[in-house]
Amino acid sequence: MNAHTFGVLLLGSAGLAGVVWVLQKLGKALASIAEALAAAAVVFLALWWVLKGAVWVVKEILTHPRTTLAVLAVAAWCMWLGWMSLAVTGLVIATGLLTWRSFHLVSFDQWAGRALRSWWFRWALYMPKLPEWLHACGLSVKDDTVPVDLTVTLVGRKKITRDQRRPGVRLPKVRRVRSGASWDEVRVELVPGQKPEDFDEAARELAVARKVARCQVRELAPNVVSIDFQRRDLLATPVPCPQFTELDAVDLRRAWAGRTEYGQDWHLPLYGSGSHTLTAGASGAGKNSVMWCPLASIAPAIRDGLVRVTGIDPKGMELAYGRGIFHRYAVTPKDALEVLDELVAAMDARKREFAGRVRTVPVSIENPLELLEFDEIGALTKYTDRKTREQIIEKVALLTTQGRALGFTVRGYVQEPTKDTVPVRELFPRRICLRVTSKSHVGMVLGDQAYERGAWANRIGESEAGTGYVWGEGIREPLRVRAGWVPDEAVKALEAFVTGGAVVPFRGPEGGVAA
């Protein structure tokens, strides 16, 4: 090996050593930078999760304040005072609540029972179970989008799936649960792609899933609906009619007619807006209760001459039992036409007297409310000779279109609610559907989508006379009601009270005096 070669090797070794030294220093620097970045990433992630956890806690406190604060209070109690004191305190509170419930159920349910039941049903029933029910009833939205790669070549395109995950499912979120004496109201927020009508159509399926007899859907906002489940039927037993001898005041715009499915009083207007009423129901459905109960609740006004009742009774049986109550009465088509002519003439006379003076004629003894009770209206609007039929339809149409402001009210009752049977059906702003024989009759009486919204009148049992659904002015959703039961003795007592004879006591459906 000569000197030149040795020099080259020496220089090469020195250069390699320098490169190794530089790489070692660079490696240390990069390691320090990597350590710093890793530490920063750990700190950032820790801060991110802490911030995310704080946001979640704040969100839970805002959306579920009672539950969250209760959990925090229990945790703090156990930490500072111990679990034994918590158990003893809980036992004392539970004993007090049970005692309160035993001695006064109404006040307990009003102040404590509803809140406790709502909280329990929310977390024990509707939060875990409702998503399953909604999905099973087809009330979920599938996310069918799958990420893909699109490769373009000289000969065409080819889609290559990059993610084979199953499509996601989006479900409405439970926002609030309220539990009353007989109903649970579950408020849910819809997801994009859904509409309230989807829930209307699934009401029957939701009722079956909840194992209840009735479910109703109410639209609260464009993206919020309330799914109401009926746990207990408050209309299972007959509703007694009022004892009219004890009535102090009469409101013709809110005549008491029975009870609603929420346990509240049901009132019907006999004067003013929405007073014209058409009631449909099969034979034995309880149309007589809808007729007689409001008359019993305004008995003092009939006695004092503020209300004059006219009866048209093609069967000659139902209204004839209380014949003395009616100022005018007709059975045959000819007599009915004469009565209607008299009412139209009286309406025209009142129109000439008050035109330009008032917009609504006030009820007085000089100008009483003329209340027409037209039983089995279909018998005279279809099943009679053509000329008489057309004249009767014309007179009824005049009374329903012009009579409201003049103090003339028509209340009709029919078994077959088809348009052929009652051509003036649409002129009655308020309609009541009792038990009917066909599902299609529900829509004929209450309008389109009434059945889907929960008006299941064709499913009312024969033992539930007077039970039906109301939908009309001021009512957004079908309301289930039951008219007050008026026995024969009550009709005779009402007749004696109105005509000034001796009042005959009558007894309610449970054996006691009706009140």
URGI-V441105 format. One record per residue. N is the residue number from 1. RES is the residue in three letters. PSI is psi in whole degrees, -180 to 180 (NA if undefined). Layout:
n->{N;N}
res->{RES;RES}
psi->{PSI;PSI}
This chain:
n->{1;2;3;4;5;6;7;8;9;10;11;12;13;14;15;16;17;18;19;20;21;22;23;24;25;26;27;28;29;30;31;32;33;34;35;36;37;38;39;40;41;42;43;44;45;46;47;48;49;50;51;52;53;54;55;56;57;58;59;60;61;62;63;64;65;66;67;68;69;70;71;72;73;74;75;76;77;78;79;80;81;82;83;84;85;86;87;88;89;90;91;92;93;94;95;96;97;98;99;100;101;102;103;104;105;106;107;108;109;110;111;112;113;114;115;116;117;118;119;120;121;122;123;124;125;126;127;128;129;130;131;132;133;134;135;136;137;138;139;140;141;142;143;144;145;146;147;148;149;150;151;152;153;154;155;156;157;158;159;160;161;162;163;164;165;166;167;168;169;170;171;172;173;174;175;176;177;178;179;180;181;182;183;184;185;186;187;188;189;190;191;192;193;194;195;196;197;198;199;200;201;202;203;204;205;206;207;208;209;210;211;212;213;214;215;216;217;218;219;220;221;222;223;224;225;226;227;228;229;230;231;232;233;234;235;236;237;238;239;240;241;242;243;244;245;246;247;248;249;250;251;252;253;254;255;256;257;258;259;260;261;262;263;264;265;266;267;268;269;270;271;272;273;274;275;276;277;278;279;280;281;282;283;284;285;286;287;288;289;290;291;292;293;294;295;296;297;298;299;300;301;302;303;304;305;306;307;308;309;310;311;312;313;314;315;316;317;318;319;320;321;322;323;324;325;326;327;328;329;330;331;332;333;334;335;336;337;338;339;340;341;342;343;344;345;346;347;348;349;350;351;352;353;354;355;356;357;358;359;360;361;362;363;364;365;366;367;368;369;370;371;372;373;374;375;376;377;378;379;380;381;382;383;384;385;386;387;388;389;390;391;392;393;394;395;396;397;398;399;400;401;402;403;404;405;406;407;408;409;410;411;412;413;414;415;416;417;418;419;420;421;422;423;424;425;426;427;428;429;430;431;432;433;434;435;436;437;438;439;440;441;442;443;444;445;446;447;448;449;450;451;452;453;454;455;456;457;458;459;460;461;462;463;464;465;466;467;468;469;470;471;472;473;474;475;476;477;478;479;480;481;482;483;484;485;486;487;488;489;490;491;492;493;494;495;496;497;498;499;500;501;502;503;504;505;506;507;508;509;510;511;512;513;514;515}
res->{MET;ASN;ALA;HIS;THR;PHE;GLY;VAL;LEU;LEU;LEU;GLY;SER;ALA;GLY;LEU;ALA;GLY;VAL;VAL;TRP;VAL;LEU;GLN;LYS;LEU;GLY;LYS;ALA;LEU;ALA;SER;ILE;ALA;GLU;ALA;LEU;ALA;ALA;ALA;ALA;VAL;VAL;PHE;LEU;ALA;LEU;TRP;TRP;VAL;LEU;LYS;GLY;ALA;VAL;TRP;VAL;VAL;LYS;GLU;ILE;LEU;THR;HIS;PRO;ARG;THR;THR;LEU;ALA;VAL;LEU;ALA;VAL;ALA;ALA;TRP;CYS;MET;TRP;LEU;GLY;TRP;MET;SER;LEU;ALA;VAL;THR;GLY;LEU;VAL;ILE;ALA;THR;GLY;LEU;LEU;THR;TRP;ARG;SER;PHE;HIS;LEU;VAL;SER;PHE;ASP;GLN;TRP;ALA;GLY;ARG;ALA;LEU;ARG;SER;TRP;TRP;PHE;ARG;TRP;ALA;LEU;TYR;MET;PRO;LYS;LEU;PRO;GLU;TRP;LEU;HIS;ALA;CYS;GLY;LEU;SER;VAL;LYS;ASP;ASP;THR;VAL;PRO;VAL;ASP;LEU;THR;VAL;THR;LEU;VAL;GLY;ARG;LYS;LYS;ILE;THR;ARG;ASP;GLN;ARG;ARG;PRO;GLY;VAL;ARG;LEU;PRO;LYS;VAL;ARG;ARG;VAL;ARG;SER;GLY;ALA;SER;TRP;ASP;GLU;VAL;ARG;VAL;GLU;LEU;VAL;PRO;GLY;GLN;LYS;PRO;GLU;ASP;PHE;ASP;GLU;ALA;ALA;ARG;GLU;LEU;ALA;VAL;ALA;ARG;LYS;VAL;ALA;ARG;CYS;GLN;VAL;ARG;GLU;LEU;ALA;PRO;ASN;VAL;VAL;SER;ILE;ASP;PHE;GLN;ARG;ARG;ASP;LEU;LEU;ALA;THR;PRO;VAL;PRO;CYS;PRO;GLN;PHE;THR;GLU;LEU;ASP;ALA;VAL;ASP;LEU;ARG;ARG;ALA;TRP;ALA;GLY;ARG;THR;GLU;TYR;GLY;GLN;ASP;TRP;HIS;LEU;PRO;LEU;TYR;GLY;SER;GLY;SER;HIS;THR;LEU;THR;ALA;GLY;ALA;SER;GLY;ALA;GLY;LYS;ASN;SER;VAL;MET;TRP;CYS;PRO;LEU;ALA;SER;ILE;ALA;PRO;ALA;ILE;ARG;ASP;GLY;LEU;VAL;ARG;VAL;THR;GLY;ILE;ASP;PRO;LYS;GLY;MET;GLU;LEU;ALA;TYR;GLY;ARG;GLY;ILE;PHE;HIS;ARG;TYR;ALA;VAL;THR;PRO;LYS;ASP;ALA;LEU;GLU;VAL;LEU;ASP;GLU;LEU;VAL;ALA;ALA;MET;ASP;ALA;ARG;LYS;ARG;GLU;PHE;ALA;GLY;ARG;VAL;ARG;THR;VAL;PRO;VAL;SER;ILE;GLU;ASN;PRO;LEU;GLU;LEU;LEU;GLU;PHE;ASP;GLU;ILE;GLY;ALA;LEU;THR;LYS;TYR;THR;ASP;ARG;LYS;THR;ARG;GLU;GLN;ILE;ILE;GLU;LYS;VAL;ALA;LEU;LEU;THR;THR;GLN;GLY;ARG;ALA;LEU;GLY;PHE;THR;VAL;ARG;GLY;TYR;VAL;GLN;GLU;PRO;THR;LYS;ASP;THR;VAL;PRO;VAL;ARG;GLU;LEU;PHE;PRO;ARG;ARG;ILE;CYS;LEU;ARG;VAL;THR;SER;LYS;SER;HIS;VAL;GLY;MET;VAL;LEU;GLY;ASP;GLN;ALA;TYR;GLU;ARG;GLY;ALA;TRP;ALA;ASN;ARG;ILE;GLY;GLU;SER;GLU;ALA;GLY;THR;GLY;TYR;VAL;TRP;GLY;GLU;GLY;ILE;ARG;GLU;PRO;LEU;ARG;VAL;ARG;ALA;GLY;TRP;VAL;PRO;ASP;GLU;ALA;VAL;LYS;ALA;LEU;GLU;ALA;PHE;VAL;THR;GLY;GLY;ALA;VAL;VAL;PRO;PHE;ARG;GLY;PRO;GLU;GLY;GLY;VAL;ALA;ALA}
psi->{124;176;-36;-44;-40;-38;-40;-43;-40;-45;-39;-42;-41;-42;-43;-40;-39;-41;-42;-39;-43;-43;-36;-43;-43;-39;-42;-42;-45;-37;-41;-42;-42;-41;-42;-43;-41;-44;-42;-41;-41;-44;-43;-46;-40;-46;-39;-46;-36;-45;-42;-42;-39;-42;-41;-43;-45;-41;-44;-38;-39;-39;-32;66;-41;-46;-44;-48;-35;-43;-44;-39;-42;-43;-44;-39;-48;-35;-40;-36;-14;157;-24;-45;-35;-43;-42;-44;-43;-38;-41;-45;-44;-40;-41;-41;-41;-38;-45;-45;-36;-36;-29;86;-36;-52;-36;-47;-34;-40;-25;-42;-44;-43;-44;-42;-40;-44;-44;-46;-34;-50;-26;-20;-62;-37;-46;-29;-36;-41;-38;-43;-44;-42;-41;-28;9;24;40;159;124;137;101;4;133;125;139;157;134;111;124;126;178;-21;-1;-165;153;128;125;116;128;-22;119;26;153;147;143;162;127;134;150;147;136;121;-33;146;126;131;119;-164;-31;-12;147;128;113;111;125;151;125;156;157;133;-7;160;156;-32;-27;-36;-32;-46;-21;14;-43;-44;-39;-37;-41;-41;-38;-9;45;165;-20;137;137;142;129;134;117;-31;168;-27;16;130;157;120;111;126;129;111;-32;137;110;-6;20;-27;154;148;121;145;162;152;98;-20;-15;5;131;-40;153;131;106;-18;-12;68;132;130;-12;-146;152;170;-10;8;10;163;141;125;146;137;128;-6;136;-154;134;18;-31;123;135;124;126;143;150;170;129;8;-16;26;-31;-32;-41;-32;-52;-33;-48;-34;-39;-35;-16;25;-42;-36;-36;-43;-40;-2;10;-20;130;122;131;134;130;116;85;-31;-22;24;-54;-55;-24;-23;-27;45;-34;-14;-26;132;-37;150;137;148;-51;158;-38;-47;-38;-41;-38;-41;-44;-40;-40;-41;-42;-40;-41;-37;-43;-39;-42;-33;-44;-34;-39;-3;129;-6;-46;160;-27;127;123;145;131;175;-34;-32;75;162;123;107;115;119;107;93;143;57;-29;-24;-28;-11;-2;-47;57;178;154;-43;-48;-40;-46;-38;-40;-44;-41;-45;-42;-40;-40;-43;-39;-27;-25;-12;-20;-53;-19;0;32;124;136;129;112;155;135;151;-41;103;31;162;-32;-36;-42;86;-24;23;-39;-10;-3;108;-25;132;146;128;109;-162;126;164;-13;143;-34;-26;-27;-47;-33;-37;-52;-8;171;145;7;-43;-43;-28;1;5;82;62;-26;-7;5;135;158;-22;-1;52;137;-6;136;-167;142;138;122;-150;129;0;115;-34;154;131;124;131;167;121;150;136;126;102;170;-39;-36;-37;-44;-38;-40;-43;-44;-39;-43;-40;-1;8;-177;134;125;119;146;158;149;-179;-17;12;-19;170;129;141;NA}
